[in-house]
């Protein structure tokens, strides 16, 4: 059986009882209630997946779809999606992502009649976005948004790019297309516009969590993201012809819901404010639009949604980047041990790196490579390999005890440009011990004593 969202949920409910909350009471996603429910869990420190089984569609009628949240809210859930078992180290997950990003993948094309995503097919006027649950997320959001991944196919090179973005509802067959300048999707849209062609695009509203993790790797433009998804799933990605373009555009056969549409050239409409990943509202801007041509879905489909600017969103974006950037830094700083984009930096603007330092300039080289790879990154803290980058207390301990403020802190101007309000300067804190100075030995508890002592009957 091919991997899909239903299979993943069944696996987690069996392997980790209590990891998923099934909400059968009516929760009104049109009135922010799904997000309020998640916020209550977050305030209680309850990191669980949630399936809202009784939500209204955008038109207010009972929805045929449920809403699914939080498959990436813990690193363990992410590891489960990759079939890794219980995590012994957080870095093991990043290294697994780094490995799979480099693996070749395969695709398998199956006929529409065998594709789960084609169990129901709606075209023309029947393809009405209002039949879907399209939630309201934050208080001052300008309207309802879908928050999952869009996929396009290059006009010339025939590769597929899958990118997380958002789509604001405009009308029954019209929504925004948030293809930003830093997105590969913007480059692909421009390809079509140069030739005055309508660009085909799909919105994938639900699939196995490993499929979506793969889309957040920092692969270069021209990478076939369908093959990367296959590597993450560790099986061929099943594809099937689209309703609108047939064999010319293949869609993921095991997706929950797929919206097909076209981007008309040189058309831009307003969207935002919208509460985004850094915890602020994104300002009003003009973006391309999608004109919907078809909606296909499986029976009992679950629409995936993401609560922006929270742990599920941060893990989704940061863990693949940890793997991607590890691969890049390893080429120039072989002593790289671990990398973490912590929640304190929204999985974007702060990075902790641990290295086995061989040369005095290794910390600077590692940090600068991270800034090049991640356009939102503002601060890189580099520590020695004896410091756990996934333990912020340890990182701050290293900063406090190993940093000489007069020579180990560097500010470099005019590096970043993606979010202007964040500023263009970046900072490096070198919290590694110098190579040419004797340093006090770190306190340590004997490992054999740790193994002899068992506290499990005293604490849960």
DRENDO-1510 file (C-alpha; in Angstrom, 1 decimal, always signed):
<recs>
REC; n; res; u; v; w
REC; 1; UNK; +0.0; +0.0; +0.0 .
REC; 2; UNK; +1.4; +3.4; -1.0 .
REC; 3; UNK; +2.0; +5.9; +1.8 .
REC; 4; UNK; -0.7; +8.5; +2.3 .
REC; 5; UNK; -2.1; +10.6; +5.1 .
REC; 6; UNK; -4.6; +8.0; +6.2 .
REC; 7; UNK; -1.9; +5.4; +6.5 .
REC; 8; UNK; +0.3; +7.9; +8.6 .
REC; 9; UNK; -2.6; +8.7; +11.0 .
REC; 10; UNK; -3.4; +5.0; +11.5 .
REC; 11; UNK; +0.3; +4.3; +12.2 .
REC; 12; UNK; +0.5; +7.1; +14.8 .
REC; 13; UNK; -2.7; +6.2; +16.5 .
REC; 14; UNK; -1.4; +2.6; +16.9 .
REC; 15; UNK; +2.2; +3.4; +17.7 .
REC; 16; UNK; +1.6; +6.6; +19.9 .
REC; 17; UNK; -1.8; +6.4; +21.5 .
REC; 18; UNK; -3.1; +9.8; +22.4 .
REC; 19; UNK; -0.9; +11.6; +19.8 .
REC; 20; UNK; -4.0; +12.5; +17.8 .
REC; 21; UNK; -7.1; +14.3; +19.0 .
REC; 22; UNK; -10.3; +13.6; +16.9 .
REC; 23; UNK; -12.7; +16.5; +17.5 .
REC; 24; UNK; -16.2; +15.4; +16.7 .
REC; 25; UNK; -17.9; +18.5; +18.1 .
REC; 26; UNK; -18.7; +21.3; +15.5 .
REC; 27; UNK; -15.9; +23.7; +15.4 .
REC; 28; UNK; -16.4; +26.8; +13.1 .
REC; 29; UNK; -13.2; +27.4; +11.2 .
REC; 30; UNK; -14.9; +30.4; +9.6 .
REC; 31; UNK; -14.8; +32.1; +13.0 .
REC; 32; UNK; -11.3; +31.3; +14.1 .
REC; 33; UNK; -12.4; +28.4; +16.3 .
REC; 34; UNK; -10.0; +25.7; +14.9 .
REC; 35; UNK; -7.1; +28.0; +15.6 .
REC; 36; UNK; -8.5; +28.9; +19.1 .
REC; 37; UNK; -8.6; +25.1; +19.8 .
REC; 38; UNK; -4.9; +24.8; +18.8 .
REC; 39; UNK; -4.0; +27.8; +20.9 .
REC; 40; UNK; -5.5; +26.2; +24.0 .
REC; 41; UNK; -3.4; +23.1; +23.4 .
REC; 42; UNK; -0.3; +25.2; +22.9 .
REC; 43; UNK; -0.8; +27.2; +26.1 .
REC; 44; UNK; -1.0; +23.9; +27.9 .
REC; 45; UNK; +2.1; +22.5; +26.3 .
REC; 46; UNK; +0.1; +19.7; +24.6 .
REC; 47; UNK; +1.8; +19.0; +21.3 .
REC; 48; UNK; -0.7; +16.8; +19.5 .
REC; 49; UNK; -2.1; +16.3; +16.0 .
REC; 50; UNK; -5.7; +17.4; +15.7 .
REC; 51; UNK; -8.3; +16.2; +13.2 .
REC; 52; UNK; -11.5; +18.4; +13.2 .
REC; 53; UNK; -14.1; +16.0; +11.9 .
REC; 54; UNK; -17.1; +18.5; +12.0 .
REC; 55; UNK; -16.3; +21.8; +10.4 .
REC; 56; UNK; -18.3; +24.0; +8.0 .
REC; 57; UNK; -17.3; +24.7; +4.5 .
REC; 58; UNK; -16.6; +28.3; +3.5 .
REC; 59; UNK; -20.2; +28.6; +2.4 .
REC; 60; UNK; -21.3; +27.8; +5.9 .
REC; 61; UNK; -22.8; +24.4; +5.0 .
REC; 62; UNK; -21.6; +21.2; +6.7 .
REC; 63; UNK; -18.3; +20.2; +5.0 .
REC; 64; UNK; -17.6; +16.9; +3.4 .
REC; 65; UNK; -14.0; +17.4; +4.5 .
REC; 66; UNK; -12.2; +17.3; +7.8 .
REC; 67; UNK; -9.4; +19.6; +8.7 .
REC; 68; UNK; -6.0; +18.2; +9.8 .
REC; 69; UNK; -3.3; +20.0; +11.8 .
REC; 70; UNK; +0.1; +19.5; +13.5 .
REC; 71; UNK; +1.8; +16.5; +11.8 .
REC; 72; UNK; +5.1; +18.3; +12.3 .
REC; 73; UNK; +4.4; +19.8; +15.8 .
REC; 74; UNK; +7.2; +17.6; +17.3 .
REC; 75; UNK; +10.4; +16.4; +15.9 .
REC; 76; UNK; +9.3; +12.8; +16.8 .
REC; 77; UNK; +6.2; +13.1; +14.6 .
REC; 78; UNK; +8.5; +14.2; +11.8 .
REC; 79; UNK; +10.8; +11.3; +12.4 .
REC; 80; UNK; +7.8; +9.0; +12.4 .
REC; 81; UNK; +6.8; +10.2; +9.0 .
REC; 82; UNK; +10.3; +9.2; +7.8 .
REC; 83; UNK; +10.0; +5.8; +9.4 .
REC; 84; UNK; +12.9; +6.4; +11.8 .
REC; 85; UNK; +11.5; +5.0; +15.0 .
REC; 86; UNK; +12.2; +6.7; +18.4 .
REC; 87; UNK; +14.6; +9.6; +18.2 .
REC; 88; UNK; +17.7; +9.2; +20.4 .
REC; 89; UNK; +19.1; +12.6; +19.2 .
REC; 90; UNK; +17.4; +15.5; +17.5 .
REC; 91; UNK; +20.3; +15.8; +15.1 .
REC; 92; UNK; +19.6; +12.3; +13.8 .
REC; 93; UNK; +16.5; +13.7; +12.2 .
REC; 94; UNK; +18.4; +16.5; +10.5 .
REC; 95; UNK; +21.0; +14.1; +9.2 .
REC; 96; UNK; +18.4; +11.7; +7.9 .
REC; 97; UNK; +16.8; +14.7; +6.0 .
REC; 98; UNK; +20.3; +15.6; +4.7 .
REC; 99; UNK; +20.8; +12.1; +3.4 .
REC; 100; UNK; +17.4; +11.7; +1.7 .
REC; 101; UNK; +17.7; +15.1; +0.0 .
REC; 102; UNK; +20.7; +13.7; -1.9 .
REC; 103; UNK; +19.1; +10.4; -2.9 .
REC; 104; UNK; +17.6; +9.7; -6.3 .
REC; 105; UNK; +13.9; +9.2; -6.4 .
REC; 106; UNK; +11.4; +7.5; -8.7 .
REC; 107; UNK; +7.9; +8.2; -9.9 .
REC; 108; UNK; +5.2; +5.8; -11.1 .
REC; 109; UNK; +2.4; +7.0; -13.3 .
REC; 110; UNK; -1.0; +5.3; -12.7 .
REC; 111; UNK; -4.3; +5.7; -14.6 .
REC; 112; UNK; -6.8; +8.1; -13.1 .
REC; 113; UNK; -9.2; +5.2; -12.4 .
REC; 114; UNK; -6.7; +3.9; -9.9 .
REC; 115; UNK; -5.8; +7.2; -8.3 .
REC; 116; UNK; -7.3; +7.9; -4.9 .
REC; 117; UNK; -7.2; +11.7; -5.6 .
REC; 118; UNK; -9.7; +11.1; -8.5 .
REC; 119; UNK; -12.5; +9.4; -6.5 .
REC; 120; UNK; -14.5; +12.6; -7.0 .
REC; 121; UNK; -13.9; +14.9; -9.9 .
REC; 122; UNK; -15.5; +18.3; -10.2 .
REC; 123; UNK; -15.0; +20.6; -13.3 .
REC; 124; UNK; -16.2; +24.0; -14.5 .
REC; 125; UNK; -18.8; +25.6; -12.3 .
REC; 126; UNK; -18.9; +22.5; -10.0 .
REC; 127; UNK; -15.3; +23.2; -9.0 .
REC; 128; UNK; -16.4; +25.7; -6.4 .
REC; 129; UNK; -13.9; +26.6; -3.7 .
REC; 130; UNK; -16.7; +27.4; -1.2 .
REC; 131; UNK; -17.3; +23.7; -0.8 .
REC; 132; UNK; -14.0; +23.4; +1.0 .
REC; 133; UNK; -13.2; +24.4; +4.6 .
REC; 134; UNK; -10.9; +27.5; +4.2 .
REC; 135; UNK; -10.1; +28.7; +7.7 .
REC; 136; UNK; -9.7; +32.1; +9.2 .
REC; 137; UNK; -6.4; +32.1; +11.1 .
REC; 138; UNK; -5.6; +35.4; +12.9 .
REC; 139; UNK; -7.8; +38.2; +14.1 .
REC; 140; UNK; -6.7; +40.8; +11.5 .
REC; 141; UNK; -6.3; +38.5; +8.5 .
REC; 142; UNK; -8.0; +40.1; +5.5 .
REC; 143; UNK; -9.8; +36.9; +4.6 .
REC; 144; UNK; -9.8; +33.0; +4.6 .
REC; 145; UNK; -6.6; +31.3; +3.3 .
REC; 146; UNK; -5.5; +27.9; +2.3 .
REC; 147; UNK; -1.9; +27.3; +3.6 .
REC; 148; UNK; -0.5; +24.2; +1.9 .
REC; 149; UNK; +1.8; +23.6; -1.1 .
REC; 150; UNK; +1.5; +24.6; -4.7 .
REC; 151; UNK; +3.2; +22.8; -7.6 .
REC; 152; UNK; +4.2; +24.0; -11.0 .
REC; 153; UNK; +5.9; +22.5; -14.0 .
REC; 154; UNK; +8.7; +24.4; -15.8 .
REC; 155; UNK; +7.8; +25.6; -19.3 .
REC; 156; UNK; +11.1; +24.5; -20.8 .
REC; 157; UNK; +12.9; +22.1; -18.6 .
REC; 158; UNK; +10.0; +19.9; -17.7 .
REC; 159; UNK; +10.8; +19.6; -13.9 .
REC; 160; UNK; +8.2; +20.0; -11.2 .
REC; 161; UNK; +8.6; +22.5; -8.3 .
REC; 162; UNK; +6.5; +22.1; -5.1 .
REC; 163; UNK; +6.6; +25.0; -2.6 .
REC; 164; UNK; +4.7; +25.9; +0.5 .
REC; 165; UNK; +2.7; +29.0; +0.1 .
REC; 166; UNK; -0.8; +30.4; +0.7 .
REC; 167; UNK; -3.9; +31.1; -1.3 .
REC; 168; UNK; -6.5; +33.7; -0.3 .
REC; 169; UNK; -10.0; +33.1; -1.4 .
REC; 170; UNK; -11.4; +35.7; -3.9 .
REC; 171; UNK; -14.3; +34.0; -5.6 .
REC; 172; UNK; -15.7; +30.5; -6.3 .
REC; 173; UNK; -13.1; +29.9; -9.0 .
REC; 174; UNK; -10.5; +32.5; -8.1 .
REC; 175; UNK; -7.8; +32.8; -5.4 .
REC; 176; UNK; -4.4; +34.4; -4.9 .
REC; 177; UNK; -1.1; +32.8; -5.8 .
REC; 178; UNK; +1.6; +33.9; -3.4 .
REC; 179; UNK; +4.6; +33.4; -5.7 .
REC; 180; UNK; +7.1; +35.7; -4.0 .
REC; 181; UNK; +10.4; +36.9; -5.6 .
REC; 182; UNK; +12.4; +34.4; -3.5 .
REC; 183; UNK; +10.2; +31.5; -4.6 .
REC; 184; UNK; +11.0; +29.2; -7.5 .
REC; 185; UNK; +7.3; +29.6; -8.3 .
REC; 186; UNK; +7.9; +33.2; -9.1 .
REC; 187; UNK; +10.6; +32.3; -11.6 .
REC; 188; UNK; +8.4; +29.7; -13.2 .
REC; 189; UNK; +5.4; +32.1; -13.4 .
REC; 190; UNK; +7.8; +34.6; -15.1 .
REC; 191; UNK; +8.8; +32.0; -17.7 .
REC; 192; UNK; +5.1; +31.7; -18.8 .
REC; 193; UNK; +4.5; +35.4; -18.7 .
REC; 194; UNK; +7.4; +36.1; -21.0 .
REC; 195; UNK; +5.6; +34.0; -23.6 .
REC; 196; UNK; +2.1; +35.3; -22.7 .
REC; 197; UNK; +1.0; +31.9; -21.7 .
REC; 198; UNK; -1.3; +30.8; -18.9 .
REC; 199; UNK; +0.7; +28.9; -16.3 .
REC; 200; UNK; -0.7; +25.6; -15.0 .
REC; 201; UNK; -0.6; +25.1; -11.2 .
REC; 202; UNK; -2.0; +22.8; -8.6 .
REC; 203; UNK; -2.7; +23.2; -4.9 .
REC; 204; UNK; -2.1; +20.0; -2.9 .
REC; 205; UNK; -4.3; +20.1; +0.2 .
REC; 206; UNK; -3.1; +17.0; +2.1 .
REC; 207; UNK; -0.7; +14.1; +1.6 .
REC; 208; UNK; +1.7; +12.0; +3.7 .
REC; 209; UNK; +3.7; +14.4; +6.0 .
REC; 210; UNK; +7.0; +13.2; +4.5 .
REC; 211; UNK; +5.8; +14.4; +1.1 .
REC; 212; UNK; +5.5; +17.9; +2.5 .
REC; 213; UNK; +8.7; +17.8; +4.5 .
REC; 214; UNK; +10.5; +17.2; +1.2 .
REC; 215; UNK; +9.1; +20.3; -0.3 .
REC; 216; UNK; +10.9; +22.5; +2.2 .
REC; 217; UNK; +14.4; +21.3; +1.4 .
REC; 218; UNK; +16.7; +24.0; +0.0 .
REC; 219; UNK; +17.2; +22.3; -3.4 .
REC; 220; UNK; +18.3; +24.4; -6.3 .
REC; 221; UNK; +16.0; +25.8; -9.0 .
REC; 222; UNK; +15.6; +23.0; -11.6 .
REC; 223; UNK; +15.4; +20.2; -9.1 .
REC; 224; UNK; +12.5; +17.8; -9.7 .
REC; 225; UNK; +10.7; +18.0; -6.4 .
REC; 226; UNK; +8.6; +15.0; -7.2 .
REC; 227; UNK; +11.8; +12.9; -7.1 .
REC; 228; UNK; +12.8; +14.5; -3.8 .
REC; 229; UNK; +9.4; +13.6; -2.4 .
REC; 230; UNK; +9.9; +10.0; -3.5 .
REC; 231; UNK; +13.3; +9.9; -1.7 .
REC; 232; UNK; +11.6; +11.2; +1.5 .
REC; 233; UNK; +8.8; +8.6; +1.2 .
REC; 234; UNK; +11.3; +5.9; +0.4 .
REC; 235; UNK; +9.1; +4.6; -2.4 .
REC; 236; UNK; +8.1; +5.7; -5.9 .
REC; 237; UNK; +5.8; +8.7; -5.8 .
REC; 238; UNK; +2.6; +7.8; -7.6 .
REC; 239; UNK; +1.4; +10.3; -10.2 .
REC; 240; UNK; -1.6; +10.5; -12.4 .
REC; 241; UNK; -2.7; +12.7; -15.3 .
REC; 242; UNK; -4.4; +15.9; -14.3 .
REC; 243; UNK; -8.0; +16.7; -15.4 .
REC; 244; UNK; -7.1; +20.0; -17.0 .
REC; 245; UNK; -3.9; +19.2; -18.9 .
REC; 246; UNK; -3.8; +15.4; -19.0 .
REC; 247; UNK; -0.4; +13.8; -19.4 .
REC; 248; UNK; +1.2; +17.2; -19.8 .
REC; 249; UNK; +0.9; +17.8; -16.0 .
REC; 250; UNK; +1.0; +14.9; -13.6 .
REC; 251; UNK; -0.4; +15.3; -10.1 .
REC; 252; UNK; +0.2; +13.3; -6.9 .
REC; 253; UNK; -2.2; +10.3; -7.0 .
REC; 254; UNK; -2.3; +9.8; -3.3 .
REC; 255; UNK; -3.1; +13.4; -2.3 .
REC; 256; UNK; -6.2; +14.1; -0.4 .
REC; 257; UNK; -7.5; +17.1; -2.4 .
REC; 258; UNK; -6.1; +18.7; -5.5 .
REC; 259; UNK; -7.1; +22.1; -6.9 .
REC; 260; UNK; -6.2; +22.6; -10.5 .
REC; 261; UNK; -6.0; +26.0; -12.1 .
REC; 262; UNK; -4.2; +28.4; -14.3 .
REC; 263; UNK; -2.3; +31.7; -13.7 .
REC; 264; UNK; -3.3; +34.3; -16.3 .
REC; 265; UNK; -0.2; +36.3; -17.4 .
REC; 266; UNK; +0.4; +39.9; -16.1 .
REC; 267; UNK; -2.6; +39.8; -13.7 .
REC; 268; UNK; -2.0; +40.9; -10.1 .
REC; 269; UNK; -4.5; +41.4; -7.3 .
REC; 270; UNK; -4.3; +42.4; -3.6 .
REC; 271; UNK; -3.9; +40.1; -0.6 .
REC; 272; UNK; -3.0; +40.5; +3.1 .
REC; 273; UNK; -2.7; +41.4; +5.9 .
REC; 274; UNK; -2.1; +37.8; +6.9 .
REC; 275; UNK; -0.4; +36.6; +10.1 .
REC; 276; UNK; +2.8; +34.9; +8.9 .
REC; 277; UNK; +5.7; +32.6; +10.2 .
REC; 278; UNK; +7.6; +35.3; +12.1 .
REC; 279; UNK; +4.6; +36.2; +14.2 .
REC; 280; UNK; +3.7; +39.4; +12.4 .
REC; 281; UNK; +1.1; +40.3; +9.9 .
REC; 282; UNK; +2.4; +40.4; +6.3 .
REC; 283; UNK; +1.5; +43.7; +4.7 .
REC; 284; UNK; -0.8; +44.1; +1.7 .
REC; 285; UNK; +0.8; +43.3; -1.6 .
REC; 286; UNK; -0.1; +42.4; -5.1 .
REC; 287; UNK; +0.3; +38.8; -6.3 .
REC; 288; UNK; -0.7; +36.6; -9.3 .
REC; 289; UNK; -4.0; +34.8; -9.2 .
REC; 290; UNK; -5.2; +31.3; -9.9 .
REC; 291; UNK; -8.3; +30.6; -11.9 .
REC; 292; UNK; -9.7; +27.3; -10.8 .
REC; 293; UNK; -10.4; +24.7; -13.5 .
REC; 294; UNK; -11.0; +21.5; -11.5 .
REC; 295; UNK; -11.1; +20.1; -7.9 .
REC; 296; UNK; -10.5; +16.4; -7.4 .
REC; 297; UNK; -10.4; +14.5; -4.1 .
REC; 298; UNK; -10.7; +11.2; -2.4 .
REC; 299; UNK; -13.7; +10.1; -0.4 .
REC; 300; UNK; -13.4; +11.0; +3.3 .
REC; 301; UNK; -10.6; +13.4; +2.3 .
REC; 302; UNK; -8.8; +15.5; +4.9 .
REC; 303; UNK; -7.8; +19.0; +4.1 .
REC; 304; UNK; -4.4; +19.9; +5.5 .
REC; 305; UNK; -4.0; +23.3; +7.1 .
REC; 306; UNK; -1.2; +25.1; +9.0 .
REC; 307; UNK; -1.4; +27.5; +11.9 .
REC; 308; UNK; +1.2; +30.1; +10.8 .
REC; 309; UNK; +3.9; +31.1; +13.2 .
REC; 310; UNK; +3.7; +28.2; +15.5 .
REC; 311; UNK; +5.7; +25.0; +16.3 .
REC; 312; UNK; +4.1; +22.9; +13.5 .
REC; 313; UNK; +5.0; +25.6; +11.0 .
REC; 314; UNK; +8.5; +26.2; +12.4 .
REC; 315; UNK; +9.4; +22.5; +12.4 .
REC; 316; UNK; +8.1; +22.0; +8.9 .
REC; 317; UNK; +10.3; +24.9; +7.6 .
REC; 318; UNK; +13.3; +24.4; +9.8 .
REC; 319; UNK; +14.1; +20.7; +9.8 .
REC; 320; UNK; +14.5; +20.3; +6.0 .
REC; 321; UNK; +16.7; +23.4; +6.0 .
REC; 322; UNK; +18.8; +22.0; +8.8 .
REC; 323; UNK; +19.5; +19.0; +6.6 .
REC; 324; UNK; +20.1; +21.1; +3.4 .
REC; 325; UNK; +22.4; +23.6; +5.1 .
REC; 326; UNK; +24.3; +20.8; +6.8 .
REC; 327; UNK; +25.1; +19.3; +3.4 .
REC; 328; UNK; +26.4; +22.6; +2.1 .
REC; 329; UNK; +28.5; +23.6; +5.1 .
REC; 330; UNK; +30.1; +20.1; +5.2 .
REC; 331; UNK; +31.8; +20.9; +1.9 .
REC; 332; UNK; +33.8; +23.7; +3.4 .
REC; 333; UNK; +33.8; +23.0; +7.1 .
REC; 334; UNK; +34.2; +19.2; +7.4 .
REC; 335; UNK; +34.0; +19.5; +11.2 .
REC; 336; UNK; +30.4; +20.6; +11.2 .
REC; 337; UNK; +28.6; +18.4; +13.8 .
REC; 338; UNK; +25.0; +19.7; +14.2 .
REC; 339; UNK; +22.8; +22.6; +13.1 .
REC; 340; UNK; +19.5; +23.8; +14.6 .
REC; 341; UNK; +17.0; +26.5; +13.7 .
REC; 342; UNK; +15.4; +27.1; +17.1 .
REC; 343; UNK; +11.8; +28.0; +17.8 .
REC; 344; UNK; +13.1; +31.2; +19.5 .
REC; 345; UNK; +14.0; +32.3; +16.0 .
REC; 346; UNK; +10.8; +31.0; +14.4 .
REC; 347; UNK; +12.8; +28.4; +12.6 .
REC; 348; UNK; +14.2; +31.1; +10.3 .
REC; 349; UNK; +16.1; +34.0; +11.8 .
REC; 350; UNK; +18.5; +32.3; +14.4 .
REC; 351; UNK; +20.8; +29.4; +13.7 .
REC; 352; UNK; +22.9; +27.4; +16.2 .
REC; 353; UNK; +25.9; +25.5; +14.7 .
REC; 354; UNK; +28.3; +23.1; +16.5 .
REC; 355; UNK; +31.7; +22.3; +15.0 .
REC; 356; UNK; +34.9; +20.5; +15.7 .
REC; 357; UNK; +37.1; +23.5; +15.0 .
REC; 358; UNK; +40.3; +22.7; +13.1 .
REC; 359; UNK; +41.1; +26.2; +11.9 .
REC; 360; UNK; +40.6; +29.6; +13.5 .
REC; 361; UNK; +38.3; +30.8; +10.7 .
REC; 362; UNK; +36.0; +27.7; +10.7 .
REC; 363; UNK; +33.2; +29.4; +12.8 .
REC; 364; UNK; +33.1; +32.4; +10.4 .
REC; 365; UNK; +33.1; +30.1; +7.3 .
REC; 366; UNK; +30.3; +28.0; +8.6 .
REC; 367; UNK; +28.2; +31.0; +9.6 .
REC; 368; UNK; +28.6; +32.8; +6.4 .
REC; 369; UNK; +27.6; +29.8; +4.4 .
REC; 370; UNK; +24.4; +29.6; +6.5 .
REC; 371; UNK; +23.6; +33.2; +5.7 .
REC; 372; UNK; +24.0; +32.6; +2.0 .
REC; 373; UNK; +21.7; +29.6; +2.0 .
REC; 374; UNK; +19.0; +31.1; +4.2 .
REC; 375; UNK; +17.7; +34.5; +3.2 .
REC; 376; UNK; +15.9; +35.2; +6.5 .
REC; 377; UNK; +18.8; +34.3; +8.8 .
REC; 378; UNK; +20.0; +37.2; +11.0 .
REC; 379; UNK; +22.1; +35.5; +13.7 .
REC; 380; UNK; +24.4; +32.6; +13.7 .
REC; 381; UNK; +25.8; +31.3; +17.0 .
REC; 382; UNK; +28.7; +28.8; +16.6 .
REC; 383; UNK; +29.6; +26.5; +19.5 .
REC; 384; UNK; +32.0; +23.6; +20.1 .
REC; 385; UNK; +31.0; +20.0; +19.5 .
REC; 386; UNK; +30.5; +19.4; +23.2 .
REC; 387; UNK; +27.5; +21.7; +23.2 .
REC; 388; UNK; +24.0; +20.4; +22.3 .
REC; 389; UNK; +22.6; +22.9; +19.8 .
REC; 390; UNK; +19.1; +21.6; +20.5 .
REC; 391; UNK; +19.4; +22.6; +24.2 .
REC; 392; UNK; +19.1; +26.4; +24.2 .
REC; 393; UNK; +20.4; +26.5; +27.8 .
REC; 394; UNK; +23.6; +24.9; +26.8 .
REC; 395; UNK; +24.0; +27.2; +23.8 .
REC; 396; UNK; +23.5; +30.3; +26.0 .
REC; 397; UNK; +25.9; +28.8; +28.5 .
REC; 398; UNK; +28.6; +28.6; +25.8 .
REC; 399; UNK; +27.8; +32.2; +24.7 .
REC; 400; UNK; +28.2; +33.4; +28.3 .
REC; 401; UNK; +31.4; +31.5; +29.1 .
REC; 402; UNK; +33.3; +31.1; +25.8 .
REC; 403; UNK; +32.6; +34.4; +24.0 .
REC; 404; UNK; +35.1; +37.3; +24.2 .
REC; 405; UNK; +32.8; +40.2; +23.3 .
REC; 406; UNK; +35.7; +42.4; +22.0 .
REC; 407; UNK; +36.7; +39.9; +19.3 .
REC; 408; UNK; +34.1; +37.1; +19.0 .
REC; 409; UNK; +31.1; +39.1; +17.9 .
REC; 410; UNK; +30.9; +40.3; +14.3 .
REC; 411; UNK; +28.2; +42.4; +12.5 .
REC; 412; UNK; +28.2; +42.3; +8.7 .
REC; 413; UNK; +26.1; +44.8; +6.9 .
REC; 414; UNK; +24.2; +44.5; +3.6 .
REC; 415; UNK; +23.8; +40.7; +3.5 .
REC; 416; UNK; +20.1; +40.0; +3.6 .
REC; 417; UNK; +17.3; +41.6; +1.6 .
REC; 418; UNK; +14.2; +39.4; +1.7 .
REC; 419; UNK; +12.2; +41.1; +4.5 .
REC; 420; UNK; +13.2; +44.7; +4.5 .
REC; 421; UNK; +11.8; +45.5; +7.9 .
REC; 422; UNK; +14.1; +42.8; +9.4 .
REC; 423; UNK; +17.2; +44.8; +8.3 .
REC; 424; UNK; +20.0; +43.7; +6.0 .
REC; 425; UNK; +22.7; +43.2; +8.6 .
REC; 426; UNK; +23.7; +39.8; +10.1 .
REC; 427; UNK; +25.6; +38.9; +13.3 .
REC; 428; UNK; +27.9; +36.1; +14.2 .
REC; 429; UNK; +28.7; +35.0; +17.7 .
REC; 430; UNK; +31.7; +32.8; +17.9 .
REC; 431; UNK; +31.1; +30.8; +21.2 .
REC; 432; UNK; +33.9; +28.3; +20.4 .
REC; 433; UNK; +37.0; +27.9; +22.6 .
REC; 434; UNK; +40.1; +29.4; +21.0 .
REC; 435; UNK; +42.6; +27.0; +19.6 .
REC; 436; UNK; +45.7; +28.7; +21.1 .
REC; 437; UNK; +44.6; +29.2; +24.7 .
REC; 438; UNK; +44.4; +26.8; +27.6 .
REC; 439; UNK; +40.7; +26.4; +28.6 .
REC; 440; UNK; +39.2; +25.1; +31.9 .
REC; 441; UNK; +37.8; +21.6; +31.7 .
REC; 442; UNK; +34.0; +21.3; +31.6 .
REC; 443; UNK; +32.2; +19.7; +34.6 .
REC; 444; UNK; +31.1; +16.2; +33.9 .
REC; 445; UNK; +29.1; +13.4; +35.6 .
REC; 446; UNK; +30.6; +9.9; +35.1 .
REC; 447; UNK; +28.8; +8.0; +32.4 .
REC; 448; UNK; +28.9; +4.7; +34.3 .
REC; 449; UNK; +27.1; +6.4; +37.2 .
REC; 450; UNK; +24.4; +7.7; +34.9 .
REC; 451; UNK; +23.8; +4.2; +33.6 .
REC; 452; UNK; +23.6; +2.7; +37.1 .
REC; 453; UNK; +21.0; +5.1; +38.4 .
REC; 454; UNK; +17.3; +4.6; +37.3 .
REC; 455; UNK; +14.7; +7.3; +38.2 .
REC; 456; UNK; +11.9; +6.0; +36.0 .
REC; 457; UNK; +9.8; +4.8; +39.0 .
REC; 458; UNK; +9.9; +8.3; +40.5 .
REC; 459; UNK; +9.2; +10.5; +37.5 .
REC; 460; UNK; +6.9; +9.9; +34.5 .
</recs>
